[in-house]
Amino acid sequence: MENNAKEHLQRLAAGQVWKLEHGYLHIVDSGKRHIYYKTLKTPNQQTAITRMIGIEALLNYLRQSEAVLVA
């Protein structure tokens, strides 16, 4: 189980930008069990509300929405 958690943390790192169908998702920071992220309309957008979600929930969301890692 611990190896699985480490693998998730390596895949989701602060600073990553994921392209979704209707915009972008920018990962701001990651903790042990939660990820802080922003949803953006354009990749250059400066202001957005920072939100928090569980790592597993975010991974499921990215998989279901067929997100692509941009940066």
N, CA, C and O atoms as a Tripos MOL2 file, in Angstrom:
@<TRIPOS>MOLECULE
protein
  284   283    71     0     0
PROTEIN
NO_CHARGES

@<TRIPOS>ATOM
      1 N           0.8310   -1.1970    0.0000 N.3       1 MET1
      2 CA          0.0000    0.0000    0.0000 C.3       1 MET1
      3 C           0.8680    1.2500    0.0000 C.2       1 MET1
      4 O           0.5510    2.2140   -0.6970 O.2       1 MET1
      5 N           1.9540    1.2560    0.7630 N.am      2 GLU2
      6 CA          2.7990    2.4400    0.8370 C.3       2 GLU2
      7 C           3.4870    2.7070   -0.5050 C.2       2 GLU2
      8 O           3.6300    3.8640   -0.8980 O.2       2 GLU2
      9 N           3.9120    1.6620   -1.2110 N.am      3 ASN3
     10 CA          4.5140    1.8450   -2.5320 C.3       3 ASN3
     11 C           3.5200    2.4670   -3.4930 C.2       3 ASN3
     12 O           3.8850    3.3040   -4.3190 O.2       3 ASN3
     13 N           2.2650    2.0590   -3.3880 N.am      4 ASN4
     14 CA          1.2160    2.6070   -4.2370 C.3       4 ASN4
     15 C           1.0350    4.0970   -3.9690 C.2       4 ASN4
     16 O           0.8560    4.8690   -4.9100 O.2       4 ASN4
     17 N           1.0760    4.5140   -2.7120 N.am      5 ALA5
     18 CA          0.9250    5.9290   -2.3540 C.3       5 ALA5
     19 C           2.1010    6.7420   -2.8840 C.2       5 ALA5
     20 O           1.9070    7.8530   -3.3780 O.2       5 ALA5
     21 N           3.3170    6.2040   -2.7890 N.am      6 LYS6
     22 CA          4.4880    6.9140   -3.3050 C.3       6 LYS6
     23 C           4.3910    7.0910   -4.8160 C.2       6 LYS6
     24 O           4.7750    8.1280   -5.3560 O.2       6 LYS6
     25 N           3.8740    6.0670   -5.4920 N.am      7 GLU7
     26 CA          3.7190    6.1430   -6.9510 C.3       7 GLU7
     27 C           2.7570    7.2730   -7.3290 C.2       7 GLU7
     28 O           3.0070    8.0030   -8.2880 O.2       7 GLU7
     29 N           1.6620    7.4180   -6.5800 N.am      8 HIS8
     30 CA          0.6930    8.4830   -6.8490 C.3       8 HIS8
     31 C           1.3310    9.8550   -6.6630 C.2       8 HIS8
     32 O           1.1100   10.7610   -7.4680 O.2       8 HIS8
     33 N           2.1210   10.0070   -5.6050 N.am      9 LEU9
     34 CA          2.7390   11.3000   -5.3300 C.3       9 LEU9
     35 C           3.7480   11.6730   -6.4070 C.2       9 LEU9
     36 O           3.9290   12.8560   -6.6930 O.2       9 LEU9
     37 N           4.4030   10.6970   -7.0020 N.am     10 GLN10
     38 CA          5.3500   10.9920   -8.0690 C.3      10 GLN10
     39 C           4.6180   11.4060   -9.3360 C.2      10 GLN10
     40 O           5.1240   12.2230  -10.1050 O.2      10 GLN10
     41 N           3.4350   10.8520   -9.5600 N.am     11 ARG11
     42 CA          2.6740   11.2230  -10.7500 C.3      11 ARG11
     43 C           2.0580   12.6150  -10.6240 C.2      11 ARG11
     44 O           2.0010   13.3600  -11.6020 O.2      11 ARG11
     45 N           1.6010   12.9620   -9.4310 N.am     12 LEU12
     46 CA          0.9840   14.2620   -9.2010 C.3      12 LEU12
     47 C           1.9410   15.1210   -8.3930 C.2      12 LEU12
     48 O           2.1530   14.8810   -7.2040 O.2      12 LEU12
     49 N           2.5180   16.1240   -9.0470 N.am     13 ALA13
     50 CA          3.4890   16.9850   -8.3890 C.3      13 ALA13
     51 C           3.0790   18.4390   -8.5490 C.2      13 ALA13
     52 O           2.3850   18.8020   -9.4980 O.2      13 ALA13
     53 N           3.5120   19.2540   -7.6170 N.am     14 ALA14
     54 CA          3.2130   20.6910   -7.6740 C.3      14 ALA14
     55 C           3.7790   21.2740   -8.9570 C.2      14 ALA14
     56 O           4.8960   20.9520   -9.3640 O.2      14 ALA14
     57 N           2.9960   22.1330   -9.5850 N.am     15 GLY15
     58 CA          3.4320   22.7960  -10.8070 C.3      15 GLY15
     59 C           2.9280   22.1330  -12.0760 C.2      15 GLY15
     60 O           3.0340   22.7190  -13.1530 O.2      15 GLY15
     61 N           2.3850   20.9340  -11.9800 N.am     16 GLN16
     62 CA          1.8790   20.2570  -13.1720 C.3      16 GLN16
     63 C           0.6130   20.9380  -13.6720 C.2      16 GLN16
     64 O          -0.1880   21.4430  -12.8850 O.2      16 GLN16
     65 N           0.4430   20.9440  -14.9870 N.am     17 VAL17
     66 CA         -0.7680   21.4690  -15.6210 C.3      17 VAL17
     67 C          -1.3470   20.3520  -16.4840 C.2      17 VAL17
     68 O          -0.6590   19.8010  -17.3430 O.2      17 VAL17
     69 N          -2.6100   20.0250  -16.2490 N.am     18 TRP18
     70 CA         -3.2990   18.9770  -16.9880 C.3      18 TRP18
     71 C          -4.3600   19.6020  -17.8790 C.2      18 TRP18
     72 O          -5.1160   20.4600  -17.4240 O.2      18 TRP18
     73 N          -4.4320   19.1870  -19.1430 N.am     19 LYS19
     74 CA         -5.4550   19.6740  -20.0720 C.3      19 LYS19
     75 C          -6.6700   18.7760  -19.9680 C.2      19 LYS19
     76 O          -6.5850   17.5600  -20.1360 O.2      19 LYS19
     77 N          -7.8130   19.4050  -19.6850 N.am     20 LEU20
     78 CA         -9.0870   18.7130  -19.6100 C.3      20 LEU20
     79 C          -9.9230   19.1060  -20.8180 C.2      20 LEU20
     80 O          -9.4980   19.9290  -21.6290 O.2      20 LEU20
     81 N         -11.0880   18.5330  -20.9390 N.am     21 GLU21
     82 CA        -11.9600   18.8450  -22.0700 C.3      21 GLU21
     83 C         -12.3930   20.3150  -22.0770 C.2      21 GLU21
     84 O         -12.4640   20.9370  -23.1380 O.2      21 GLU21
     85 N         -12.6820   20.8690  -20.8970 N.am     22 HIS22
     86 CA        -13.2070   22.2290  -20.8090 C.3      22 HIS22
     87 C         -12.2610   23.2080  -20.1440 C.2      22 HIS22
     88 O         -12.7110   24.2470  -19.6600 O.2      22 HIS22
     89 N         -10.9750   22.9230  -20.0980 N.am     23 GLY23
     90 CA        -10.0440   23.8460  -19.4650 C.3      23 GLY23
     91 C          -8.7810   23.1390  -19.0110 C.2      23 GLY23
     92 O          -8.3410   22.1620  -19.6160 O.2      23 GLY23
     93 N          -8.2080   23.6550  -17.9340 N.am     24 TYR24
     94 CA         -6.9440   23.1430  -17.4240 C.3      24 TYR24
     95 C          -7.0330   22.9710  -15.9150 C.2      24 TYR24
     96 O          -7.8220   23.6420  -15.2490 O.2      24 TYR24
     97 N          -6.2270   22.0770  -15.3870 N.am     25 LEU25
     98 CA         -6.1350   21.8620  -13.9560 C.3      25 LEU25
     99 C          -4.6710   22.0320  -13.5670 C.2      25 LEU25
    100 O          -3.8000   21.3270  -14.0770 O.2      25 LEU25
    101 N          -4.4020   22.9790  -12.6520 N.am     26 HIS26
    102 CA         -3.0410   23.2790  -12.2100 C.3      26 HIS26
    103 C          -2.8780   22.7860  -10.7770 C.2      26 HIS26
    104 O          -3.6270   23.1950   -9.8900 O.2      26 HIS26
    105 N          -1.9030   21.9110  -10.5480 N.am     27 ILE27
    106 CA         -1.6430   21.3900   -9.2040 C.3      27 ILE27
    107 C          -0.7500   22.3800   -8.4720 C.2      27 ILE27
    108 O           0.3650   22.6660   -8.9080 O.2      27 ILE27
    109 N          -1.2480   22.8960   -7.3610 N.am     28 VAL28
    110 CA         -0.5450   23.9150   -6.5930 C.3      28 VAL28
    111 C           0.3870   23.2810   -5.5700 C.2      28 VAL28
    112 O           1.5550   23.6550   -5.4730 O.2      28 VAL28
    113 N          -0.1320   22.3120   -4.7980 N.am     29 ASP29
    114 CA          0.6560   21.7000   -3.7310 C.3      29 ASP29
    115 C           0.0730   20.3270   -3.4340 C.2      29 ASP29
    116 O          -1.0990   20.0720   -3.7130 O.2      29 ASP29
    117 N           0.8810   19.4490   -2.8720 N.am     30 SER30
    118 CA          0.3870   18.1340   -2.5090 C.3      30 SER30
    119 C           0.7960   17.8020   -1.0820 C.2      30 SER30
    120 O           1.8770   18.1610   -0.6170 O.2      30 SER30
    121 N          -0.1000   17.1100   -0.4120 N.am     31 GLY31
    122 CA          0.1660   16.6530    0.9440 C.3      31 GLY31
    123 C           0.1820   15.1360    0.9620 C.2      31 GLY31
    124 O           0.3310   14.5010   -0.0820 O.2      31 GLY31
    125 N           0.0300   14.5510    2.1430 N.am     32 LYS32
    126 CA          0.0200   13.0970    2.2460 C.3      32 LYS32
    127 C          -1.2170   12.4890    1.6010 C.2      32 LYS32
    128 O          -1.1370   11.4740    0.9100 O.2      32 LYS32
    129 N          -2.3620   13.1240    1.8360 N.am     33 ARG33
    130 CA         -3.6180   12.5550    1.3570 C.3      33 ARG33
    131 C          -4.4230   13.4940    0.4670 C.2      33 ARG33
    132 O          -5.4060   13.0780   -0.1450 O.2      33 ARG33
    133 N          -4.0160   14.7490    0.3920 N.am     34 HIS34
    134 CA         -4.7860   15.7370   -0.3620 C.3      34 HIS34
    135 C          -3.9140   16.4790   -1.3630 C.2      34 HIS34
    136 O          -2.6970   16.5720   -1.2080 O.2      34 HIS34
    137 N          -4.5640   17.0000   -2.3830 N.am     35 ILE35
    138 CA         -3.9200   17.8090   -3.4140 C.3      35 ILE35
    139 C          -4.6400   19.1570   -3.4570 C.2      35 ILE35
    140 O          -5.8690   19.2130   -3.4110 O.2      35 ILE35
    141 N          -3.8790   20.2250   -3.5450 N.am     36 TYR36
    142 CA         -4.4330   21.5600   -3.7240 C.3      36 TYR36
    143 C          -4.2890   21.9030   -5.1980 C.2      36 TYR36
    144 O          -3.2030   21.7780   -5.7640 O.2      36 TYR36
    145 N          -5.3840   22.3380   -5.8240 N.am     37 TYR37
    146 CA         -5.3760   22.5750   -7.2610 C.3      37 TYR37
    147 C          -6.2160   23.7900   -7.6260 C.2      37 TYR37
    148 O          -7.0040   24.2870   -6.8210 O.2      37 TYR37
    149 N          -6.0310   24.2580   -8.8570 N.am     38 LYS38
    150 CA         -6.8380   25.3420   -9.4130 C.3      38 LYS38
    151 C          -7.3660   24.8850  -10.7620 C.2      38 LYS38
    152 O          -6.6670   24.2040  -11.5120 O.2      38 LYS38
    153 N          -8.6060   25.2610  -11.0700 N.am     39 THR39
    154 CA         -9.1460   25.0010  -12.3960 C.3      39 THR39
    155 C          -9.0590   26.2980  -13.1850 C.2      39 THR39
    156 O          -9.4680   27.3560  -12.7070 O.2      39 THR39
    157 N          -8.5270   26.2080  -14.3860 N.am     40 LEU40
    158 CA         -8.2720   27.3770  -15.2210 C.3      40 LEU40
    159 C          -8.9600   27.2310  -16.5740 C.2      40 LEU40
    160 O          -9.1290   26.1200  -17.0740 O.2      40 LEU40
    161 N          -9.3560   28.3600  -17.1640 N.am     41 LYS41
    162 CA         -9.9200   28.3430  -18.5110 C.3      41 LYS41
    163 C          -8.8170   28.3410  -19.5610 C.2      41 LYS41
    164 O          -8.9590   27.7270  -20.6190 O.2      41 LYS41
    165 N          -7.7130   29.0320  -19.2650 N.am     42 THR42
    166 CA         -6.5570   29.0630  -20.1630 C.3      42 THR42
    167 C          -5.3170   28.7180  -19.3380 C.2      42 THR42
    168 O          -5.3120   28.9450  -18.1280 O.2      42 THR42
    169 N          -4.2830   28.1850  -19.9470 N.am     43 PRO43
    170 CA         -3.1020   27.8150  -19.1620 C.3      43 PRO43
    171 C          -2.3500   29.0100  -18.5840 C.2      43 PRO43
    172 O          -1.5780   28.8460  -17.6400 O.2      43 PRO43
    173 N          -2.5580   30.2090  -19.1300 N.am     44 ASN44
    174 CA         -1.8610   31.4120  -18.6610 C.3      44 ASN44
    175 C          -2.6510   32.1910  -17.6140 C.2      44 ASN44
    176 O          -2.1740   33.2180  -17.1320 O.2      44 ASN44
    177 N          -3.8280   31.7360  -17.2560 N.am     45 GLN45
    178 CA         -4.6870   32.4430  -16.3110 C.3      45 GLN45
    179 C          -3.9780   32.6000  -14.9680 C.2      45 GLN45
    180 O          -3.3670   31.6540  -14.4710 O.2      45 GLN45
    181 N          -4.0600   33.7750  -14.3890 N.am     46 GLN46
    182 CA         -3.3440   34.0780  -13.1470 C.3      46 GLN46
    183 C          -4.1880   33.8710  -11.8950 C.2      46 GLN46
    184 O          -3.6740   33.3810  -10.8890 O.2      46 GLN46
    185 N          -5.4500   34.2250  -11.9320 N.am     47 THR47
    186 CA         -6.2760   34.1480  -10.7240 C.3      47 THR47
    187 C          -7.2940   33.0200  -10.8170 C.2      47 THR47
    188 O          -7.9710   32.8500  -11.8300 O.2      47 THR47
    189 N          -7.3820   32.2720   -9.7610 N.am     48 ALA48
    190 CA         -8.3680   31.2010   -9.6410 C.3      48 ALA48
    191 C          -8.4310   30.7880   -8.1780 C.2      48 ALA48
    192 O          -7.4900   31.0120   -7.4170 O.2      48 ALA48
    193 N          -9.5300   30.1930   -7.7990 N.am     49 ILE49
    194 CA         -9.7040   29.7330   -6.4310 C.3      49 ILE49
    195 C          -8.9490   28.4150   -6.2510 C.2      49 ILE49
    196 O          -9.0710   27.5070   -7.0730 O.2      49 ILE49
    197 N          -8.1760   28.3160   -5.1840 N.am     50 THR50
    198 CA         -7.4710   27.0800   -4.8720 C.3      50 THR50
    199 C          -8.4220   26.1580   -4.1290 C.2      50 THR50
    200 O          -9.0770   26.5650   -3.1700 O.2      50 THR50
    201 N          -8.4890   24.9140   -4.5810 N.am     51 ARG51
    202 CA         -9.3760   23.9310   -3.9740 C.3      51 ARG51
    203 C          -8.5700   22.7400   -3.4950 C.2      51 ARG51
    204 O          -7.4070   22.5780   -3.8640 O.2      51 ARG51
    205 N          -9.1910   21.9030   -2.6720 N.am     52 MET52
    206 CA         -8.5220   20.7310   -2.1340 C.3      52 MET52
    207 C          -9.3660   19.4940   -2.4420 C.2      52 MET52
    208 O         -10.5960   19.5360   -2.3910 O.2      52 MET52
    209 N          -8.6780   18.3850   -2.7640 N.am     53 ILE53
    210 CA         -9.3630   17.1270   -3.0590 C.3      53 ILE53
    211 C          -8.4350   15.9860   -2.6440 C.2      53 ILE53
    212 O          -7.2210   16.1720   -2.5720 O.2      53 ILE53
    213 N          -8.9860   14.8320   -2.3770 N.am     54 GLY54
    214 CA         -8.1840   13.6570   -2.0610 C.3      54 GLY54
    215 C          -7.4110   13.1860   -3.2880 C.2      54 GLY54
    216 O          -7.8670   13.3610   -4.4180 O.2      54 GLY54
    217 N          -6.2560   12.5950   -3.0690 N.am     55 ILE55
    218 CA         -5.4070   12.1520   -4.1720 C.3      55 ILE55
    219 C          -6.1250   11.1210   -5.0390 C.2      55 ILE55
    220 O          -6.1060   11.2250   -6.2660 O.2      55 ILE55
    221 N          -6.7530   10.1350   -4.4190 N.am     56 GLU56
    222 CA         -7.4410    9.0890   -5.1800 C.3      56 GLU56
    223 C          -8.5880    9.6720   -6.0110 C.2      56 GLU56
    224 O          -8.7890    9.2780   -7.1600 O.2      56 GLU56
    225 N          -9.3290   10.6010   -5.4320 N.am     57 ALA57
    226 CA        -10.4420   11.2190   -6.1490 C.3      57 ALA57
    227 C          -9.9410   12.0040   -7.3570 C.2      57 ALA57
    228 O         -10.5520   11.9550   -8.4240 O.2      57 ALA57
    229 N          -8.8360   12.7240   -7.1960 N.am     58 LEU58
    230 CA         -8.2870   13.4900   -8.3130 C.3      58 LEU58
    231 C          -7.7590   12.5590   -9.4020 C.2      58 LEU58
    232 O          -7.9610   12.8230  -10.5880 O.2      58 LEU58
    233 N          -7.0910   11.4810   -9.0210 N.am     59 LEU59
    234 CA         -6.6060   10.5230  -10.0120 C.3      59 LEU59
    235 C          -7.7590    9.9100  -10.7970 C.2      59 LEU59
    236 O          -7.6600    9.7470  -12.0130 O.2      59 LEU59
    237 N          -8.8490    9.5690  -10.1190 N.am     60 ASN60
    238 CA        -10.0330    9.0390  -10.7990 C.3      60 ASN60
    239 C         -10.6100   10.0670  -11.7570 C.2      60 ASN60
    240 O         -10.9910    9.7280  -12.8780 O.2      60 ASN60
    241 N         -10.6760   11.3180  -11.3270 N.am     61 TYR61
    242 CA        -11.2060   12.3890  -12.1760 C.3      61 TYR61
    243 C         -10.3450   12.5830  -13.4250 C.2      61 TYR61
    244 O         -10.8680   12.7170  -14.5320 O.2      61 TYR61
    245 N          -9.0290   12.5980  -13.2420 N.am     62 LEU62
    246 CA         -8.1320   12.7650  -14.3820 C.3      62 LEU62
    247 C          -8.2430   11.5920  -15.3490 C.2      62 LEU62
    248 O          -8.2120   11.7840  -16.5650 O.2      62 LEU62
    249 N          -8.3730   10.3810  -14.8190 N.am     63 ARG63
    250 CA         -8.5310    9.2000  -15.6740 C.3      63 ARG63
    251 C          -9.8340    9.2560  -16.4590 C.2      63 ARG63
    252 O          -9.8450    8.9990  -17.6630 O.2      63 ARG63
    253 N         -10.9390    9.5910  -15.7800 N.am     64 GLN64
    254 CA        -12.2450    9.6130  -16.4150 C.3      64 GLN64
    255 C         -12.3500   10.7120  -17.4640 C.2      64 GLN64
    256 O         -13.0070   10.5270  -18.4890 O.2      64 GLN64
    257 N         -11.7160   11.8470  -17.2220 N.am     65 SER65
    258 CA        -11.7980   12.9480  -18.1760 C.3      65 SER65
    259 C         -10.7010   12.8840  -19.2260 C.2      65 SER65
    260 O         -10.5700   13.7910  -20.0480 O.2      65 SER65
    261 N          -9.9060   11.8050  -19.2010 N.am     66 GLU66
    262 CA         -8.8330   11.5870  -20.1830 C.3      66 GLU66
    263 C          -7.9080   12.8050  -20.2720 C.2      66 GLU66
    264 O          -7.6010   13.2920  -21.3610 O.2      66 GLU66
    265 N          -7.4800   13.2750  -19.1230 N.am     67 ALA67
    266 CA         -6.6090   14.4490  -19.0370 C.3      67 ALA67
    267 C          -5.2240   14.1330  -19.6000 C.2      67 ALA67
    268 O          -4.7390   13.0040  -19.5290 O.2      67 ALA67
    269 N          -4.6080   15.1710  -20.1590 N.am     68 VAL68
    270 CA         -3.2710   15.0500  -20.7370 C.3      68 VAL68
    271 C          -2.3500   16.0210  -20.0160 C.2      68 VAL68
    272 O          -2.6860   17.1910  -19.8370 O.2      68 VAL68
    273 N          -1.1830   15.5290  -19.6010 N.am     69 LEU69
    274 CA         -0.2110   16.3620  -18.9110 C.3      69 LEU69
    275 C           0.4310   17.3290  -19.9030 C.2      69 LEU69
    276 O           1.0370   16.9070  -20.8880 O.2      69 LEU69
    277 N           0.2930   18.6350  -19.6350 N.am     70 VAL70
    278 CA          0.8440   19.6700  -20.5210 C.3      70 VAL70
    279 C           2.2120   20.0920  -20.0520 C.2      70 VAL70
    280 O           3.1610   20.1090  -20.8360 O.2      70 VAL70
    281 N           2.3280   20.4340  -18.7800 N.am     71 ALA71
    282 CA          3.6190   20.8930  -18.2460 C.3      71 ALA71
    283 C           3.7920   20.4450  -16.8150 C.2      71 ALA71
    284 O           4.8150   20.7360  -16.1960 O.2      71 ALA71
@<TRIPOS>BOND
     1     1     2 1
     2     2     3 1
     3     3     4 2
     4     3     5 am
     5     5     6 1
     6     6     7 1
     7     7     8 2
     8     7     9 am
     9     9    10 1
    10    10    11 1
    11    11    12 2
    12    11    13 am
    13    13    14 1
    14    14    15 1
    15    15    16 2
    16    15    17 am
    17    17    18 1
    18    18    19 1
    19    19    20 2
    20    19    21 am
    21    21    22 1
    22    22    23 1
    23    23    24 2
    24    23    25 am
    25    25    26 1
    26    26    27 1
    27    27    28 2
    28    27    29 am
    29    29    30 1
    30    30    31 1
    31    31    32 2
    32    31    33 am
    33    33    34 1
    34    34    35 1
    35    35    36 2
    36    35    37 am
    37    37    38 1
    38    38    39 1
    39    39    40 2
    40    39    41 am
    41    41    42 1
    42    42    43 1
    43    43    44 2
    44    43    45 am
    45    45    46 1
    46    46    47 1
    47    47    48 2
    48    47    49 am
    49    49    50 1
    50    50    51 1
    51    51    52 2
    52    51    53 am
    53    53    54 1
    54    54    55 1
    55    55    56 2
    56    55    57 am
    57    57    58 1
    58    58    59 1
    59    59    60 2
    60    59    61 am
    61    61    62 1
    62    62    63 1
    63    63    64 2
    64    63    65 am
    65    65    66 1
    66    66    67 1
    67    67    68 2
    68    67    69 am
    69    69    70 1
    70    70    71 1
    71    71    72 2
    72    71    73 am
    73    73    74 1
    74    74    75 1
    75    75    76 2
    76    75    77 am
    77    77    78 1
    78    78    79 1
    79    79    80 2
    80    79    81 am
    81    81    82 1
    82    82    83 1
    83    83    84 2
    84    83    85 am
    85    85    86 1
    86    86    87 1
    87    87    88 2
    88    87    89 am
    89    89    90 1
    90    90    91 1
    91    91    92 2
    92    91    93 am
    93    93    94 1
    94    94    95 1
    95    95    96 2
    96    95    97 am
    97    97    98 1
    98    98    99 1
    99    99   100 2
   100    99   101 am
   101   101   102 1
   102   102   103 1
   103   103   104 2
   104   103   105 am
   105   105   106 1
   106   106   107 1
   107   107   108 2
   108   107   109 am
   109   109   110 1
   110   110   111 1
   111   111   112 2
   112   111   113 am
   113   113   114 1
   114   114   115 1
   115   115   116 2
   116   115   117 am
   117   117   118 1
   118   118   119 1
   119   119   120 2
   120   119   121 am
   121   121   122 1
   122   122   123 1
   123   123   124 2
   124   123   125 am
   125   125   126 1
   126   126   127 1
   127   127   128 2
   128   127   129 am
   129   129   130 1
   130   130   131 1
   131   131   132 2
   132   131   133 am
   133   133   134 1
   134   134   135 1
   135   135   136 2
   136   135   137 am
   137   137   138 1
   138   138   139 1
   139   139   140 2
   140   139   141 am
   141   141   142 1
   142   142   143 1
   143   143   144 2
   144   143   145 am
   145   145   146 1
   146   146   147 1
   147   147   148 2
   148   147   149 am
   149   149   150 1
   150   150   151 1
   151   151   152 2
   152   151   153 am
   153   153   154 1
   154   154   155 1
   155   155   156 2
   156   155   157 am
   157   157   158 1
   158   158   159 1
   159   159   160 2
   160   159   161 am
   161   161   162 1
   162   162   163 1
   163   163   164 2
   164   163   165 am
   165   165   166 1
   166   166   167 1
   167   167   168 2
   168   167   169 am
   169   169   170 1
   170   170   171 1
   171   171   172 2
   172   171   173 am
   173   173   174 1
   174   174   175 1
   175   175   176 2
   176   175   177 am
   177   177   178 1
   178   178   179 1
   179   179   180 2
   180   179   181 am
   181   181   182 1
   182   182   183 1
   183   183   184 2
   184   183   185 am
   185   185   186 1
   186   186   187 1
   187   187   188 2
   188   187   189 am
   189   189   190 1
   190   190   191 1
   191   191   192 2
   192   191   193 am
   193   193   194 1
   194   194   195 1
   195   195   196 2
   196   195   197 am
   197   197   198 1
   198   198   199 1
   199   199   200 2
   200   199   201 am
   201   201   202 1
   202   202   203 1
   203   203   204 2
   204   203   205 am
   205   205   206 1
   206   206   207 1
   207   207   208 2
   208   207   209 am
   209   209   210 1
   210   210   211 1
   211   211   212 2
   212   211   213 am
   213   213   214 1
   214   214   215 1
   215   215   216 2
   216   215   217 am
   217   217   218 1
   218   218   219 1
   219   219   220 2
   220   219   221 am
   221   221   222 1
   222   222   223 1
   223   223   224 2
   224   223   225 am
   225   225   226 1
   226   226   227 1
   227   227   228 2
   228   227   229 am
   229   229   230 1
   230   230   231 1
   231   231   232 2
   232   231   233 am
   233   233   234 1
   234   234   235 1
   235   235   236 2
   236   235   237 am
   237   237   238 1
   238   238   239 1
   239   239   240 2
   240   239   241 am
   241   241   242 1
   242   242   243 1
   243   243   244 2
   244   243   245 am
   245   245   246 1
   246   246   247 1
   247   247   248 2
   248   247   249 am
   249   249   250 1
   250   250   251 1
   251   251   252 2
   252   251   253 am
   253   253   254 1
   254   254   255 1
   255   255   256 2
   256   255   257 am
   257   257   258 1
   258   258   259 1
   259   259   260 2
   260   259   261 am
   261   261   262 1
   262   262   263 1
   263   263   264 2
   264   263   265 am
   265   265   266 1
   266   266   267 1
   267   267   268 2
   268   267   269 am
   269   269   270 1
   270   270   271 1
   271   271   272 2
   272   271   273 am
   273   273   274 1
   274   274   275 1
   275   275   276 2
   276   275   277 am
   277   277   278 1
   278   278   279 1
   279   279   280 2
   280   279   281 am
   281   281   282 1
   282   282   283 1
   283   283   284 2
@<TRIPOS>SUBSTRUCTURE
     1 MET1         2 RESIDUE 1 A MET
     2 GLU2         6 RESIDUE 1 A GLU
     3 ASN3        10 RESIDUE 1 A ASN
     4 ASN4        14 RESIDUE 1 A ASN
     5 ALA5        18 RESIDUE 1 A ALA
     6 LYS6        22 RESIDUE 1 A LYS
     7 GLU7        26 RESIDUE 1 A GLU
     8 HIS8        30 RESIDUE 1 A HIS
     9 LEU9        34 RESIDUE 1 A LEU
    10 GLN10       38 RESIDUE 1 A GLN
    11 ARG11       42 RESIDUE 1 A ARG
    12 LEU12       46 RESIDUE 1 A LEU
    13 ALA13       50 RESIDUE 1 A ALA
    14 ALA14       54 RESIDUE 1 A ALA
    15 GLY15       58 RESIDUE 1 A GLY
    16 GLN16       62 RESIDUE 1 A GLN
    17 VAL17       66 RESIDUE 1 A VAL
    18 TRP18       70 RESIDUE 1 A TRP
    19 LYS19       74 RESIDUE 1 A LYS
    20 LEU20       78 RESIDUE 1 A LEU
    21 GLU21       82 RESIDUE 1 A GLU
    22 HIS22       86 RESIDUE 1 A HIS
    23 GLY23       90 RESIDUE 1 A GLY
    24 TYR24       94 RESIDUE 1 A TYR
    25 LEU25       98 RESIDUE 1 A LEU
    26 HIS26      102 RESIDUE 1 A HIS
    27 ILE27      106 RESIDUE 1 A ILE
    28 VAL28      110 RESIDUE 1 A VAL
    29 ASP29      114 RESIDUE 1 A ASP
    30 SER30      118 RESIDUE 1 A SER
    31 GLY31      122 RESIDUE 1 A GLY
    32 LYS32      126 RESIDUE 1 A LYS
    33 ARG33      130 RESIDUE 1 A ARG
    34 HIS34      134 RESIDUE 1 A HIS
    35 ILE35      138 RESIDUE 1 A ILE
    36 TYR36      142 RESIDUE 1 A TYR
    37 TYR37      146 RESIDUE 1 A TYR
    38 LYS38      150 RESIDUE 1 A LYS
    39 THR39      154 RESIDUE 1 A THR
    40 LEU40      158 RESIDUE 1 A LEU
    41 LYS41      162 RESIDUE 1 A LYS
    42 THR42      166 RESIDUE 1 A THR
    43 PRO43      170 RESIDUE 1 A PRO
    44 ASN44      174 RESIDUE 1 A ASN
    45 GLN45      178 RESIDUE 1 A GLN
    46 GLN46      182 RESIDUE 1 A GLN
    47 THR47      186 RESIDUE 1 A THR
    48 ALA48      190 RESIDUE 1 A ALA
    49 ILE49      194 RESIDUE 1 A ILE
    50 THR50      198 RESIDUE 1 A THR
    51 ARG51      202 RESIDUE 1 A ARG
    52 MET52      206 RESIDUE 1 A MET
    53 ILE53      210 RESIDUE 1 A ILE
    54 GLY54      214 RESIDUE 1 A GLY
    55 ILE55      218 RESIDUE 1 A ILE
    56 GLU56      222 RESIDUE 1 A GLU
    57 ALA57      226 RESIDUE 1 A ALA
    58 LEU58      230 RESIDUE 1 A LEU
    59 LEU59      234 RESIDUE 1 A LEU
    60 ASN60      238 RESIDUE 1 A ASN
    61 TYR61      242 RESIDUE 1 A TYR
    62 LEU62      246 RESIDUE 1 A LEU
    63 ARG63      250 RESIDUE 1 A ARG
    64 GLN64      254 RESIDUE 1 A GLN
    65 SER65      258 RESIDUE 1 A SER
    66 GLU66      262 RESIDUE 1 A GLU
    67 ALA67      266 RESIDUE 1 A ALA
    68 VAL68      270 RESIDUE 1 A VAL
    69 LEU69      274 RESIDUE 1 A LEU
    70 VAL70      278 RESIDUE 1 A VAL
    71 ALA71      282 RESIDUE 1 A ALA
